Structure formats: structure tokens, C-alpha cells
């Protein structure tokens, strides 16, 4: 029996891991909250009245959305929160509307504008990211210059969220095992995914058809207008770079200072994207093992290749015989691999992986399950703190055509196992998620086009497992008016955890508009 596969694309690391950084180990061992950010003074309510000059530039038919008055109420202790109304369907702006949840950390100094932030996914909460990381992730200079604005994109958490299953149903779904190498097993997986898709459609409603990235980019322009910025200042990580480059293609004249970190290449297919990730995660695993073996305590013996083979053997043994964690839950190979790859997003989390591997090699998979839960946004009390998995699948099904026939998926599995002998299988069969999705994809992958005057900064990390560094170079080339920054580091994305060379380059660009030299390597 083989375990149910992961989705074909792995979402970018969520706020819990990104903001916590080195705290991941502590989060595995004990429940602990993230560091909060923001100032110490309780903010007052503020009403943002529309700037007539900004409203005048609204696309035809959307004036009422661009001119809406937004009330920012004190919330979350130290922040301000607001609801922003946007059309559910931009092709029918006079029809139903939805509301987007936004959170603002007010500027600590002389404000020059707002910096809108998207931490990735698709499905991650920008609201939570700013709430949890405003005080630790951003420099004093950036905090002085900008109101930091985090928002939940449509379909995510607080903004017309995709809803599909109860927490108990999610646990049961994650524990299921399918023999995907048999027709019966594949049909069972397809049937279960169809049932989930039907639940998503029934529980979410018609907005499920309109949570694609182009619609989210149009929302981004409404958000720009209601914070009264003539130009969009934006920081996007991972999927957030795809959202940002989509915005740049739609609203080139409205781009201000834009940083795209951990770039996705919008021109590649879902299958090319999956293959690139499989290779990058395999490379990251080898790098981790080599580092582990240089440390005093590492459960993996021999050289890096031998260490990776030991991990591969462990995964295969769990494929044959799933293990039971201390809490009584079944850990199949897919769940185990989910836990394995979560710390690969941040090299500060590698000690947590070493600890989990050491325990697993002694028969206890509980720590690996905790890592998998962290990646799935499952709290220690059994509750899921976000709908990120549902949003991830729903957005991708609209954004990408996917191979979903049996022959095509099995051929892809063979290619992926060549690309990544350890992890490739677990990247396969992602097409099962979208095969019976109630809405067809609305986008075909193509190079992005940008004609704006404002240069964009694109960042890549040499050891990034989720967005391989060559995607950043490709996106920079497609944008044209852009500069490429490369960090020689391990893990997913750079800004907020890299060296002073990169941090200072981004800060100077955001604060003063000083563009770093193209092809700068830090």
C-alpha cells in the first residue's frame, strides 16, 4: 500500500514557521506563542476618506469600491483592523460583494505610505503575518516609513474563506492510505477528492469560482486605493511574488516600490513547477544531511549520500507499515514526509529535524507528526488554525491546468522519482485534487509582461527548496525593469532572515528608492 500523495505543489511556509524562525524547535517540544509586534500604544480608530485623485483613476464600473470609506478600528491589542469591500466577480461589479480582512501596524515615525504584505501560500494569512512579525521581521527604518498592512486574500481565513471539512474530517483525510499504483486505489483517491471538492463547493458558495490570482490582484489595487496610496508599495513572498507580478502586469502604472522574494516563474506549467520543487527539495535534503553529519550529534551515519539513503529507507519502511504516534494518530509516509520537509524551509529549524529523525529512527514518530502538524496549521489541541490547505488547493485549481488522467499522472510520477529519488513520489498525483473540481482553471501559464516605470526588486535564494533560485532569474528577465538580488543561503526566501548585505539593500530600496545593482549576490 502506498500513502496518499501530497499536493503537487508545496505551499510556501506559513506564518508560524516564517515568523518563529529559530523558535520552531521550541514549538515542536512545547506549545508557545509567536512574538507579537507593533507599538505599545493602543491605536485609535481612524476613518480613511478616499482621495479624489486616486478615485479618479479607478477602472470603469469600480468607482464605488475605490471611493469607499474604510474605518480602521483598534484590534489585536496593538493594531488597527478593517474590512474592505470588493466585487465577488470583477466581470459583474454590480453583483454580489465580499469583504477582505486587513490589519495595519501604523508607522512608528514619519509615514511615507503603506507597505502591503503577502507571505505566500497560496492560502497564507497576511493579516496574521503582520500581527505576529511586525516588531521582529522589519527594520526600524521600514517601520518608520510605512504603515505595514497585512491582508487575507479572497478565499483565505477571514476573507470569504474556502470551507470544506471539519477538523476531525481533516485528521481522517490526512491519515488515509491509497494504493495509487493500482486502478482501484487511484479511483478511490479520485472519488474521495471529488467528495471533498463537492463539500468545498457546498460550504463555500459561489465565491469558490472567483478566488483566482487575477481576481486577488484586482483586490490589491482596491486595497492600494483605500489606504490612499497613488502607487502600490508591496512585499510578496513565494506565491506572493506571483500575486505581485500579476498585479504589475495588470496595473503597471500603479506600481511603486515592489519586492518579490522567493520568486515563482509565472511562465511554467504546474508539472514543470512540481518537477522544479522536487529537485530543489532533494537538493535541500542532501545539504541538510551534510550539515547534520558535521554536527556533534547526528543520527545519520556515513557521507551525505548514505545519510539520505537512511532517510529513504525509513520512509519506505513507513510506506510499508505506518506508525502510531504517542497521541494515537496514524502516521503514514505522506504525513512523515510532510514533517520531514517542513524544517527544510528554514535552516534555523534543522535542529528540530535532527531531533525528529533521531526519535523516528528509534521508533517514535511523534515529533515528526508535530512538524507535519505545524506545516498543516494544526494546533496541539487538535484544532486547525487556518484554512490554508483548502485555499491552496482551490486557488491552484483555478490558476493552473493540471494533468489529471491516470496515464498522465503515472508518467509524471516516474519523472518525479527520477528528479527526486527520495521525495519525488510524494509530489506526484497532485492532479487528483483538481480532476473533479467544480470550476475549471481560468488561467494558462505565460510569461509576465510589465511596462511600468518603477523598477522592481526580485530576490532568489541559492538553497531555496520551494522556489528554486533560477525562477527568480527568469522572473527578473520577464519583468524587464527589475533588479535581481541573490542570497547565498539555505531555506525558503531571504528578506527578514538573510545577511546585512541583502537586508540593507532591500531596506534602502523600500525607504529611499535606491535600487540595488542588478545581479547583486549577497
C-alpha positions in Angstrom: 0.0 0.0 0.0 1.3 3.4 -0.8 0.4 6.6 1.0 -1.8 9.3 -0.3 0.4 11.9 -2.0 0.9 15.4 -1.0 -0.5 18.2 -3.3 1.6 18.6 -6.5 2.8 22.0 -5.3 4.0 22.7 -1.8 2.8 25.9 -0.4 5.2 28.4 1.0 6.0 28.2 4.7 3.2 29.7 6.7 3.4 32.5 9.3 4.0 30.1 12.2 7.4 28.9 10.8 8.4 32.1 9.0 7.9 34.3 12.0 9.2 31.9 14.6 12.4 31.1 12.8 14.6 29.5 15.4 11.6 29.1 17.7 10.4 26.1 15.6 12.3 23.7 17.8 10.6 25.1 20.9 7.2 24.9 19.1 7.8 21.2 18.4 8.7 20.5 22.1 6.1 22.7 23.7 3.2 25.0 22.7 4.4 28.5 22.6 3.1 31.7 21.1 4.9 33.8 18.5 6.4 37.1 19.3 4.0 39.9 18.8 4.9 43.1 17.0 3.8 46.7 16.8 4.0 49.6 19.1 3.0 49.7 22.8 0.4 52.4 22.5 -3.3 51.4 21.9 -4.2 52.8 18.5 -7.3 54.9 17.9 -10.0 54.3 15.3 -9.3 56.1 12.1 -11.5 56.6 9.0 -9.7 56.7 5.7 -11.6 59.0 3.4 -10.9 58.4 -0.3 -8.5 60.7 -2.1 -10.4 62.1 -5.1 -7.3 61.9 -7.4 -7.0 58.2 -6.6 -10.7 57.5 -7.1 -10.5 59.3 -10.5 -8.1 56.6 -11.7 -10.5 53.7 -10.8 -11.3 51.3 -13.6 -14.7 52.0 -15.1 -17.5 50.5 -13.0 -15.4 50.1 -9.9 -15.6 53.7 -8.6 -17.7 52.8 -5.6 -15.1 50.3 -4.4 -12.2 52.7 -4.8 -14.1 55.5 -3.1 -15.3 53.6 -0.1 -14.5 55.0 3.4 -12.7 52.4 5.5 -12.8 52.5 9.2 -9.7 51.2 10.9 -10.6 50.0 14.4 -8.3 49.1 17.3 -7.7 45.4 17.3 -5.4 42.6 18.4 -4.1 44.8 21.2 -1.7 47.0 19.2 -3.0 47.2 15.7 -5.9 48.5 13.6 -8.2 46.3 11.6 -10.6 47.0 8.7 -12.9 45.3 6.3 -12.6 46.3 2.6 -15.5 45.6 0.2 -14.7 44.2 -3.3 -16.7 42.6 -6.1 -17.1 38.9 -5.8 -16.8 38.8 -9.6 -15.0 41.6 -11.4 -16.8 40.8 -14.6 -20.0 41.8 -12.8 -19.1 44.6 -10.3 -22.8 45.4 -9.7 -23.4 41.9 -8.4 -22.5 40.3 -5.1 -19.6 41.6 -3.0 -17.2 40.1 -0.4 -15.1 41.6 2.3 -11.4 41.4 2.8 -9.9 41.5 6.3 -6.9 43.7 6.7 -4.6 44.5 9.7 -2.4 47.6 10.0 0.7 48.3 12.1 0.8 52.1 12.0 4.1 53.8 11.1 6.3 54.5 14.1 7.7 57.6 12.5 7.2 60.0 9.6 4.9 57.9 7.3 5.6 58.0 3.6 3.0 55.4 2.6 1.7 51.9 3.2 3.5 48.7 2.6 1.1 45.8 1.7 2.5 42.4 2.6 1.6 38.9 1.3 3.5 36.0 3.0 2.7 33.4 0.3 0.8 30.2 0.0 -1.4 30.5 -1.8 -3.5 30.4 1.4 -1.3 32.1 4.0 -2.7 35.0 6.0 -1.1 38.4 5.6 -3.2 39.6 8.5 -1.5 37.1 10.8 1.9 37.7 9.3 1.9 41.4 10.1 0.3 40.8 13.5 2.9 38.2 14.5 6.0 39.6 12.9 5.7 43.4 12.6 8.0 44.0 15.5 10.6 41.4 14.7 10.7 40.9 10.9 11.1 44.5 9.7 13.8 47.1 10.4 13.2 50.3 12.3 13.7 52.3 9.1 10.9 50.4 7.3 8.6 50.6 10.3 9.2 54.4 10.5 8.5 54.9 6.8 5.4 52.7 6.3 2.2 51.6 7.7 2.5 47.8 7.4 -0.7 46.3 6.0 -1.4 42.6 6.1 -4.5 41.2 4.4 -6.1 37.9 3.9 -6.6 37.4 0.1 -10.0 36.3 -1.1 -10.6 32.7 0.0 -8.2 32.9 2.9 -9.1 32.6 6.6 -11.1 35.8 7.3 -11.8 36.9 3.7 -14.7 34.9 2.2 -12.8 31.7 3.3 -12.9 28.4 1.5 -14.5 25.9 3.8 -14.5 22.2 3.2 -14.2 19.9 6.2 -14.4 19.8 10.0 -11.1 19.4 12.0 -11.9 15.7 12.6 -12.5 15.1 8.9 -9.2 16.8 8.1 -7.4 14.5 10.6 -9.1 11.5 9.0 -8.3 12.6 5.5 -4.6 13.1 6.3 -4.4 9.6 7.8 -5.9 7.8 4.7 -3.8 5.5 2.6 -4.3 4.6 -1.1 -2.7 2.1 -3.3 -2.1 4.5 -6.1 -0.2 2.1 -8.3 -3.5 0.2 -8.8 -6.5 1.3 -10.7 -8.8 0.7 -7.7 -6.5 2.7 -5.4 -6.3 5.6 -7.8 -10.1 5.6 -8.3 -10.6 5.6 -4.6 -8.4 8.7 -4.2 -10.2 10.4 -7.1 -13.6 9.6 -5.5 -12.5 11.0 -2.1 -11.1 14.1 -3.7 -14.4 14.6 -5.6 -16.3 14.3 -2.4 -14.1 16.9 -0.8 -14.5 19.2 -3.8 -18.3 18.9 -3.5 -18.1 19.8 0.2 -15.9 22.8 -0.6 -18.5 24.0 -3.2 -21.4 23.4 -0.8 -19.8 25.1 2.2 -18.0 27.9 0.5 -20.6 29.1 -2.0 -20.2 30.8 -5.4 -17.1 32.8 -4.3 -15.2 29.5 -4.9 -15.3 30.3 -8.6 -13.6 33.7 -8.1 -10.6 33.2 -5.8 -8.1 33.1 -8.7 -4.9 35.1 -8.6 -6.0 37.7 -11.2 -9.1 38.5 -9.0 -6.8 38.8 -6.0 -4.5 41.2 -7.9 -7.5 43.4 -8.7 -8.3 43.3 -5.0 -4.8 44.5 -4.4 -5.4 47.6 -6.4 -8.6 48.4 -4.4 -6.5 48.0 -1.2 -4.0 50.4 -2.6 -6.7 52.9 -3.2 -8.4 52.7 0.2 -5.1 53.3 2.0 -4.8 56.4 -0.2 -1.6 55.4 -2.0 -1.2 56.6 -5.6 1.3 53.7 -6.1 1.4 50.2 -4.6 4.3 49.5 -2.3 4.4 45.8 -1.8 6.4 43.0 -0.3 5.5 39.5 -1.6 7.0 36.2 -0.6 6.8 33.0 -2.7 3.2 32.8 -4.1 3.1 36.5 -3.1 5.6 37.1 -5.9 3.1 35.6 -8.4 0.4 37.8 -7.0 2.8 40.8 -7.2 3.9 40.1 -10.8 0.3 39.6 -11.8 -0.5 42.9 -10.3 2.4 44.5 -12.2 1.1 43.1 -15.5 -2.4 44.4 -14.8 -1.6 47.8 -13.3 1.9 48.7 -14.5 1.4 52.5 -13.9 0.3 51.9 -10.3 3.5 50.0 -9.2 5.6 51.8 -6.6 8.3 50.0 -4.7 7.8 46.3 -5.1 9.9 43.5 -3.6 9.3 39.9 -4.8 11.2 37.4 -2.7 11.3 33.7 -3.4 10.1 34.2 -7.0 7.6 31.9 -8.8 8.1 31.8 -12.5 4.6 32.5 -14.0 5.6 31.1 -17.4 6.0 27.5 -16.3 3.3 24.8 -16.2 2.1 23.1 -13.0 4.1 20.0 -14.0 7.3 22.0 -14.6 6.8 23.7 -11.3 6.3 20.5 -9.4 9.4 19.0 -11.0 11.5 22.0 -10.1 10.3 21.8 -6.5 11.0 18.1 -6.3 14.6 18.6 -7.4 15.1 21.5 -5.1 13.8 19.7 -2.0 16.0 16.7 -2.8 19.0 19.1 -3.0 18.0 20.7 0.2 17.7 17.4 1.9 21.3 16.5 0.9 22.5 19.8 2.1 20.8 19.3 5.5 22.2 15.8 5.9 25.8 17.0 5.1 25.3 19.8 7.7 23.9 17.3 10.3 26.8 15.0 9.9 29.2 17.8 10.7 27.5 18.4 14.0 28.3 16.5 17.2 25.1 14.5 17.3 23.5 13.3 14.1 21.6 10.0 13.7 22.7 9.7 10.1 26.0 7.9 9.5 28.5 7.9 6.7 28.5 10.6 4.0 25.6 12.7 2.7 24.5 10.1 0.2 24.5 7.4 2.8 22.6 9.6 5.2 19.9 10.4 2.6 19.6 6.7 1.8 19.0 6.0 5.5 16.1 8.6 5.4 14.8 7.0 2.2 14.9 3.6 3.9 13.0 5.0 6.8 10.3 6.5 4.6 9.9 3.2 2.7 9.5 1.3 5.9 6.7 3.6 6.9 5.1 3.2 3.5 5.0 -0.5 4.2 4.0 -0.2 7.8 2.6 3.1 9.0 3.5 4.0 12.6 1.4 5.2 15.5 2.4 8.4 17.4 2.1 8.9 21.1 -1.2 10.6 20.7 -2.7 7.6 19.0 -2.8 9.0 15.5 -1.6 7.1 12.5 1.5 8.4 10.7 1.6 7.3 7.1 4.5 8.0 4.8 2.9 11.2 3.4 2.5 12.7 6.8 6.0 11.7 7.7 7.4 13.4 4.6 5.3 16.4 5.3 7.1 16.6 8.7 10.4 16.0 7.0 10.2 18.9 4.6 8.7 21.5 6.9 12.1 22.3 8.6 13.8 22.4 5.2 12.1 25.8 4.7 14.4 27.4 7.2 17.9 26.2 8.1 17.4 27.6 11.7 14.9 24.8 12.0 17.3 22.0 11.1 18.0 21.0 14.7 14.3 20.3 15.0 14.5 17.9 12.1 17.6 16.2 13.5 15.7 15.6 16.8 12.6 14.3 15.0 14.7 12.0 12.8 16.6 10.6 15.8 13.4 9.8 17.5 11.8 8.3 14.4 14.8 6.1 13.8 14.3 4.8 17.3 10.6 4.1 16.6 8.9 7.2 17.8 7.3 9.4 15.0 5.6 11.8 17.4 8.0 14.7 16.8 7.8 14.2 13.0 4.0 14.3 13.3 4.3 17.5 15.3 6.3 19.0 12.4 3.7 17.9 9.9 1.0 19.4 12.1 3.0 22.7 12.2 3.1 22.7 8.4 -0.7 22.0 8.2 -1.5 24.7 10.8 -2.8 22.1 13.3 -2.6 23.2 16.9 -1.7 20.8 19.7 -5.3 20.7 20.9 -6.4 19.2 17.6 -7.8 22.4 16.1 -6.7 23.7 12.7 -5.9 27.4 12.9 -6.4 28.3 9.3 -8.0 27.1 6.1 -4.7 27.3 4.2 -4.8 23.8 2.8 -8.3 24.3 1.3 -7.4 27.8 -0.1 -4.1 26.4 -1.5 -6.0 23.7 -3.5 -8.9 25.9 -4.6 -6.6 28.8 -5.8 -4.3 26.4 -7.7 -7.2 24.6 -9.4 -8.2 28.0 -10.9 -4.7 29.2 -11.7 -3.3 26.1 -13.3 -4.5 23.4 -15.8 -3.3 20.1 -14.4 -2.7 16.6 -15.8 -5.3 14.5 -14.1 -5.7 11.4 -16.2 -4.3 8.1 -14.9 -1.7 7.7 -17.6 -0.5 11.2 -17.4 -0.2 11.2 -13.6 1.7 7.9 -13.6 4.1 9.1 -16.3 4.6 12.2 -14.1 5.3 10.0 -11.1 8.1 8.3 -13.0 9.7 11.6 -14.0 9.4 12.9 -10.4 11.1 9.8 -9.0 14.0 10.4 -11.3 14.1 14.1 -10.4 14.0 13.3 -6.7 14.6 9.6 -5.7 13.7 10.3 -2.0 10.7 12.7 -2.3 9.5 12.6 -5.9 6.7 10.1 -5.4 5.2 12.4 -2.8 5.0 15.2 -5.3 3.1 13.0 -7.8 -0.7 12.6 -8.3 -1.4 16.2 -7.5 -3.9 16.2 -10.3 -6.3 14.1 -8.3 -7.2 17.3 -6.3 -8.4 19.2 -9.3 -9.7 16.4 -11.5 -13.3 16.9 -10.4 -13.0 20.5 -9.1 -16.3 22.2 -9.7 -14.7 25.1 -11.6 -12.2 24.9 -14.4 -9.0 26.8 -14.5 -9.2 30.4 -15.7 -5.6 30.9 -16.5 -2.9 29.4 -18.8 0.7 29.9 -17.7 2.5 32.5 -19.7 5.4 34.9 -19.2 4.5 38.1 -17.3 4.7 41.4 -19.1 5.5 44.6 -17.3 5.7 48.1 -18.9 5.8 50.3 -15.8 8.4 52.9 -15.0 9.1 51.8 -11.4 11.8 49.2 -11.1 11.0 46.0 -9.2 13.4 44.1 -6.9 13.4 40.3 -7.4 15.1 38.0 -4.8 16.2 34.5 -5.1 18.0 32.2 -2.5 20.5 29.7 -3.8 19.3 26.9 -1.5 15.6 27.6 -1.7 13.7 24.3 -1.8 10.2 25.7 -2.6 11.1 28.3 -5.2 14.4 27.3 -6.9 16.7 30.2 -7.5 16.6 30.0 -11.3 12.9 31.0 -11.1 14.0 34.4 -9.7 16.3 35.0 -12.7 13.5 34.0 -15.1 11.0 36.4 -13.4 13.5 39.3 -13.4 14.1 38.7 -17.2 10.3 38.7 -17.9 9.7 41.9 -15.9 12.5 43.7 -17.7 12.5 46.8 -15.5 13.8 45.0 -12.4 16.9 44.2 -10.4 17.9 40.7 -9.2 19.2 40.1 -5.7 20.6 36.7 -4.9 21.3 35.4 -1.4 23.7 32.6 -0.8 21.7 30.8 1.8 19.6 27.8 2.7 15.8 27.8 3.1 12.8 29.5 1.6 13.0 33.2 0.8 15.5 35.7 2.2 14.4 39.1 3.4 13.9 39.1 7.2 16.4 36.3 7.8 19.4 36.9 5.5 22.7 38.8 5.9 23.1 42.6 6.2 24.1 42.8 2.5 20.6 41.7 1.4 18.7 43.3 4.3 20.3 46.7 3.8 19.8 46.6 0.0 16.1 45.9 0.4 15.6 48.5 3.2 17.4 51.2 1.2 15.1 50.4 -1.8 11.9 50.5 0.3 12.8 53.6 2.3 14.6 55.8 -0.2 14.0 54.1 -3.5 17.7 53.3 -4.1 17.7 50.3 -6.5 20.3 47.7 -5.8 22.7 46.9 -8.7 21.2 44.2 -10.9 22.7 40.7 -10.2 24.0 41.6 -6.8 25.0 38.5 -4.8 24.9 38.6 -1.1 
